[in-house]
Amino acid sequence: MLLSVLSPLYRLAVEARLRLYRSGILRTHRLPHPVVSVGNITAGGTGKTPLVMYLAQSLKQAGLHPAILTRGYKGTAEQAGGLVSDGSKILLGADEGGDEACLMASKLEGVPIAVGGARHQSARLVPGFGVDSKLVFLLDDAYQHLQLVRDLNILVLDATDPFGGGRLLPGGRLREPLSAMSRADLIIVTRAHLPFDVESLETEIRLRNRLAKISYFYHDAVGAAELKTGRLLPLRHLLQKKVVALSGIGNPQVFLQDLNHYQLDVVKKFSFRDHYRFTRQDVEAAEKAGHLAGADAVVTTEKDAVRLDCSVARLPFYALQIQARPEDSETFDRDFLQEVRDCLQKLTL
């Protein structure tokens, strides 16, 4: 009840901050390269990380040079900034660079990744800054990062809970009022492989943004990585097996939905706060609960896996491998890449 009372105060603060940026009282910065922002209006996971990785791979395959700028939340480099990967080797671990940055660095060869709260400064750490005519910056989790001017503003909505219950923080999960959707150039609905009301969602979107393109992305489970060995196993290895679900993410319910969707039998669940640093005791507790419930394995998210040490565990630990995929890959890639090329052309004029 108390948290709901505080939501109107939060709204006033959010709207005041936006006015300060629009009036120029708070300074914005422009980079000498195209900037594509990817973010959401809800707290908790909407599937941004798999989406950002897809966009980076799409840009790379088109002959462009993507680089990712992210906050590096709860990493020691968040304040001063740091280069997690130069594109050829990983330079910082999860403790320094944060879990999302390190996950992306492990998956994206040839894509530099920099962290820091002031992204206009961390951008300068990226090889080729200011001189590479094909360099394109992807801003991860940046819908509210108004310090940096963006050329393409992508809003991500989770198909299963697009508006976070419709209430602002701290009484709900909305970071901004729904009117903030008007700032988006492109709206991407993730987890569209799960059941949801398409017509109702598009109606709500069009009430706030009549012009943005709407695209749908599926999340495919492409396998399970065994944490001890790093082996990638086909998902059928875990189908219909009893598992313990272990996560420390913003919206653990989404992880459980994925496990159920892919026919894993969750017999016990452990849900910790977002970016939680797992201890040996946590691993032992999950393993013990699994043994008591007759579980075959413990399953976690890729993001959590970078913070888990299960080297002494006897029960197998797996990380579910998720990839984002457009509903219509050919059309999405063509339109997205054309937008980016238009941005590159404008910067050279």
Rosetta blueprint (number, residue, H / E / L):
1 M L
2 L H
3 L H
4 S H
5 V H
6 L H
7 S H
8 P H
9 L H
10 Y H
11 R H
12 L H
13 A H
14 V H
15 E H
16 A H
17 R H
18 L H
19 R H
20 L H
21 Y H
22 R H
23 S H
24 G L
25 I L
26 L L
27 R L
28 T L
29 H E
30 R L
31 L L
32 P L
33 H L
34 P L
35 V E
36 V E
37 S E
38 V E
39 G E
40 N L
41 I L
42 T E
43 A L
44 G L
45 G L
46 T L
47 G L
48 K H
49 T H
50 P H
51 L H
52 V H
53 M H
54 Y H
55 L H
56 A H
57 Q H
58 S H
59 L H
60 K H
61 Q H
62 A L
63 G L
64 L L
65 H E
66 P E
67 A E
68 I E
69 L E
70 T E
71 R L
72 G L
73 Y L
74 K L
75 G L
76 T L
77 A L
78 E L
79 Q L
80 A L
81 G L
82 G E
83 L E
84 V E
85 S E
86 D L
87 G L
88 S L
89 K L
90 I E
91 L L
92 L L
93 G L
94 A H
95 D H
96 E H
97 G H
98 G L
99 D H
100 E H
101 A H
102 C H
103 L H
104 M H
105 A H
106 S H
107 K H
108 L L
109 E L
110 G L
111 V L
112 P L
113 I E
114 A E
115 V E
116 G L
117 G L
118 A L
119 R H
120 H H
121 Q H
122 S H
123 A H
124 R H
125 L H
126 V L
127 P L
128 G L
129 F L
130 G L
131 V L
132 D L
133 S L
134 K L
135 L E
136 V E
137 F E
138 L E
139 L E
140 D E
141 D L
142 A L
143 Y L
144 Q L
145 H L
146 L L
147 Q L
148 L E
149 V L
150 R L
151 D L
152 L E
153 N E
154 I E
155 L E
156 V E
157 L E
158 D E
159 A L
160 T L
161 D L
162 P L
163 F L
164 G H
165 G H
166 G H
167 R L
168 L E
169 L L
170 P L
171 G L
172 G L
173 R L
174 L E
175 R L
176 E L
177 P L
178 L H
179 S H
180 A H
181 M H
182 S H
183 R H
184 A L
185 D L
186 L E
187 I E
188 I E
189 V E
190 T E
191 R L
192 A L
193 H L
194 L L
195 P L
196 F L
197 D L
198 V H
199 E H
200 S H
201 L H
202 E H
203 T H
204 E H
205 I H
206 R H
207 L H
208 R H
209 N L
210 R L
211 L L
212 A L
213 K E
214 I E
215 S E
216 Y E
217 F E
218 Y E
219 H E
220 D E
221 A E
222 V E
223 G E
224 A E
225 A E
226 E E
227 L L
228 K L
229 T L
230 G L
231 R L
232 L E
233 L E
234 P L
235 L H
236 R H
237 H H
238 L L
239 L L
240 Q L
241 K L
242 K E
243 V E
244 V E
245 A E
246 L E
247 S E
248 G L
249 I L
250 G L
251 N L
252 P H
253 Q H
254 V H
255 F H
256 L H
257 Q H
258 D H
259 L H
260 N H
261 H H
262 Y L
263 Q L
264 L L
265 D E
266 V E
267 V E
268 K E
269 K E
270 F E
271 S E
272 F L
273 R L
274 D L
275 H L
276 Y L
277 R L
278 F L
279 T L
280 R H
281 Q H
282 D H
283 V H
284 E H
285 A H
286 A H
287 E H
288 K H
289 A H
290 G H
291 H H
292 L H
293 A L
294 G L
295 A L
296 D L
297 A E
298 V E
299 V E
300 T E
301 T E
302 E H
303 K H
304 D H
305 A H
306 V L
307 R L
308 L L
309 D L
310 C L
311 S L
312 V L
313 A L
314 R L
315 L L
316 P L
317 F E
318 Y E
319 A E
320 L E
321 Q E
322 I E
323 Q E
324 A E
325 R E
326 P E
327 E L
328 D L
329 S H
330 E H
331 T H
332 F H
333 D H
334 R H
335 D H
336 F H
337 L H
338 Q H
339 E H
340 V H
341 R H
342 D H
343 C H
344 L H
345 Q H
346 K H
347 L H
348 T H
349 L L
